[in-house]
């Protein structure tokens, strides 16, 4: 060490060594020693260098533990994966549209804190607040806008590709590298098992925190990542492994280096190769799927999407900046782009929607993963039935049909709404005489052989008649000057139904008023007689079709039920028990039930009970109720007739009594104001109005025209009720359906 010190003291090599960090330590800069030069004693230099070496040395962290658990989920090789559970729970993140829910949560916490501090019982208030919170949560997440779903898809705590893979696989081994010297962490690949099937998994991987996001490049792959995915796709194709891809990226990484390494060529090569893979390919969008970066691993036989996932060619922010010159119009752009799972399923871009828990996938990642697993198994069961050629054709036709329209097919009203008038195809109008002749032939054929299916296409005839009724209806609306009102109301209803909302009571009231106004003025329309006649014909044919369908279903159920009964009767156990009982009865020489002893009677009762149970199970297995089969719910003709009279009396009351109409309108308004969770005052008002309406109905149905005593005596005389059975007035009202519920 002495010679080393001497050498270091006067040469440039000493300066280089002290400034170097190659050996894992950092030396002392020369300028910090002053202008006197390097004058160190031998002992001082030795201690300084040694201390630096000890302080700068770092222990190498290996993923393999010192004592690996061989029974760990996924197998012992999962210790090699650098993807480990987070040591700390992720920080809760509240989205902008969730802030009203946070206020409710704070109120619940404050009430609970007050209850703990004071010792008072606030359980009713807490229960009311929790119910209100759950209702608000349900209302919020069942009426999400496209942009709100986009924010959920970008949620920082949303489960990533590897989270889902480790949740759904029994064993998983991650594979690395593109065999050209690079391994892009933004794309993960590996082999895993699900329910005994081996799959190749490929997916975009985002980070769970800032450190991981920087490492994973925020889920934006470089060309090395796509070439790694391509290598593993070819590997899976060679070995016959089905491929599962998880899409979760804002897009391919668009920096200068990626362009120099041919980012576009890497994506294009993946697109071409995926259409030639001879194994099933299932793509699942678990977050956001952006542009070609998502499509590079998304050309599969099935494209499934989580409920709050999005799939787009350009982000709403970019689209808004191009079209409206401001990214603030992103919510409007998200609505126009049709990026949500439900909208893409309507356009046949996506093949299915995987449900998420209320609140998003991040609220229950394990449950979401299990839903993905179920969807994968269902899709694989379908795709494994196809041979290689059919599999390739299926993938080809899936993408070739996108955006295509075939001539001659009736246009969907939603698609034809914004078309020019001359572009909408108008079906040829059928003359009334031709329509009547066709319907008469159908009637004649059905009357001759009611059980046989008609030679004419009844469904096609009904469709023709529906078109005729629609045309006559449009002409009548135009003649009465109601076109604008109908058009405006149609837009309101379309908006409500497109957003999956229930029709508001006020909107329902508008529909009823317009319908009443149309029916009242219909006689003034020049084609009122034609419209009424075709309406009656349509109603009659629809009833015939329902009757034929019911007869067909009855015949099918009879055949199925007969088969089930035969299986029960021919059951070896039933036969054996029956023969044993029969031989025992013959042995005692019993000629009537009174000759049997108690033990034998008990055996016979148990045998009958077992047979009845099996017959009841057979009835239920075909979708019928055994009580209905036994005829215990048989209807009484007099009661049915009285039901019609009661309904007629109620209808007259509803159309003539202004007080009754007023009470109904007040009840509708109160229910609309109260919403899903009425307060105590609203509930009392609703109950009061309900009782008044019930009382008015009771007075109407209890008038001189509807005497229940006559019905009781008539039915009792016919023996429709059991002897000695006396029904009160209220019980009879309930039996005939007059005791209505207005909840």
Phi, psi and omega in degrees: 000332180295315179295325178296320181294321180295320180294317181294330189293335186230022184228163176292334180299326178295318178299315180297320183293318182291330180275349187279153173240017184295322182276010178092011177220164181243130184276183181269127177297144183294325184292340178285347181272354179090181184274357183285352180090186185266102178235099182232142173282161184299316184292319181297318180296318182298315181294319182297311182294318181296317180297319178297320180296318182290320182290323185274349184287132179243142178280132180289128180267116178259143178291338182277121181287166181292326177231081184294142178277116182289342184261016181293148180298129181095357178093163186294336181289347178294344176295338180285341183287131176285352181277102182245158176299144180293139180289329180244146178293143179295147180291129178299138180238128178257123177283162186300318184282354180266000185297324175301327178292325179296322178298319177294319178299319179297319178298318179298317180296319180296318180294319178296320179296318178297320179295321179290324182284320184268339183078007179277161181266108177247027186297323180294317180294320179295317179297320179295317180293320179294321177296318179296321179295314180297321179294318178295321178297317179295315180298320183293314187274353172265355179228046181284142173278162179303321181290326176294322176295325177297318179294326176293319179297332180265010184302133183299332183264010181293136181300140184267181181302310181293329175302312180293319182298313181292335179283330187256347184259148172279322176221142179212134178232117181282140179245145189234160166087148177258008180064021173234017175098007184228153175220106183277117180288351179285344175236128178249145179222155178174171181252136179211166181245139171228115178051044175086354178260140179263131182233156167259121181258133177223133182196158172284138182239115172267169178270158178266351175209182184297318181298314180291323179297322177294318179296318183273003179059035177058030177075018180254108186284154170263175177303330179298323180294317180291328178287328173295315178299319179297317180298317182286332173296315179295325177296314179295321179296322181293320184265358176079026178271128171299151186248130174244123179244138177249121184256123178200079182211142172286347179149169176293149183291123188249062175255177184296318182297319180296322178293323177296329180268015174067063177299315180297320180294322180295318179293314181298320180296321177296318180300314182295318184291321184295331179286347179254002179292136185263013178243157178298140179234123179242124179251135182232122177272112183259348179216250176246139177245107187253115166056211183293336177298328176277321183292338182296338173235022186242012181269080183242180176287329179229137173241109180252151182225138169295155189303323182254016177277162179226155182217120187213159177273335176211143181296149179304326179295317179293320179297318180294322179295328180282312188274319185249005176061022178201135179286351178292342178274017182301319177301321178294319179294322180297324179290321182285331184285343182056063187259353185278166184297316183293320179294319181290331175292322177296324179277001179064023171281313176263154184255351181184157179244127178264125185292152174240157176292157176300125183107350179106165183297332183290343179283334178208078184298323182296316179296319179299318179298321179294325176294323176295318180299316178299317181295322179296315181296319180294316180294321180292322176301326179283318185284331180291344177284345183269143173279179187299315182295317179294327179295316179293320179295320179300317180291322180296311184290331179302318183270334180289333183277350183294129177076007182264146177230133182257134181286149178094348179267134180303138184278139175299133181305326180293324180284326183275000185295319184264010180279156176291154188298322184285344181277342183281121181291129179255121180293149180296139182277135180269139178290152182298323182295318179296319181294318180295319179298316181296319180290322178297320177298319178297315179300315181297316181294319181292323179292326179289317181221086184298326184281333183282144178291143182293147178291324178282153178281100183295319180298318180295320179296318179297320178298317177301314182294324177298319178296320179297317179296319179298318180294316179296322179296316179298318178296320180294319179298317180296318181293328181273357179073030182252012185299315183295318180295318178295320181295316180296317180292324178297321178296319180295318180293319179298320179294319181294318182286328180292332179268013178057036179258152173286146183293128181295143179303325178294321177292321177298323178295321176299317180299315181295319180294318179294322178295317179295319179297319180295314181295326181290324183263002186298326183298338180279346180286143182293336182252026184297320181295316178299315182298316181294320181296315180290328174299314180297319179297318179295318179297318182294315180294323179297319177296321178297317180297318178298320179295316179296318178297322179293319178297319179296317179293322179297317179297320179295317180293322178300314180297318180293320180293321178298319179296318179296317179297319178298321178297322180291313183295324182271008177298128182302323180294316179297315180300315182297316179295321180296314180295324179294317178296318181298317179294325180290322177295318178294327182293320180278348177071035181281133178255346178212173182295332181291339181280349183277145176277170185297321182295318180290322176298320179296320178296318180295319179296319178294321178296316178298321180295319179295317179295316179300320180296316180292323177293320178296319177296323178295320179295316181292330182293337178263008175089022179243162177258135183293331177294324179293321180294321182288348175083020180285348179251031180293143184270151178261126183303320181297322180293320178298319179295319180291327176302316180298319180295320179297314179300320180295317180296320179294320179296319178297318179298318182293331184269340187250325185278117178290324179297318180296317177299317181299317180295321178297315180297318178298320179296318178300315181296317180296318179295319179295320179294318185293327182072210183283334183233085180289146175280180186296320181295315179296320180297319179296318179297318180296317179296320181296315178295322179298316180296321179296318180295318178299319180296318178298318178294320180297320178294322181292315183282347178261015181286179185295338182283345181234088181261118183281335182298318180299320181295319180299313181295324181292314181291321179296322178294327179280351181079023181287332176253163180293153179296138179083354181276125178239124180261135173286169180299319181293322180294320179293321176301317181294323182293325182267359174088015181278340179277084187277156180248129183245033180292000000 
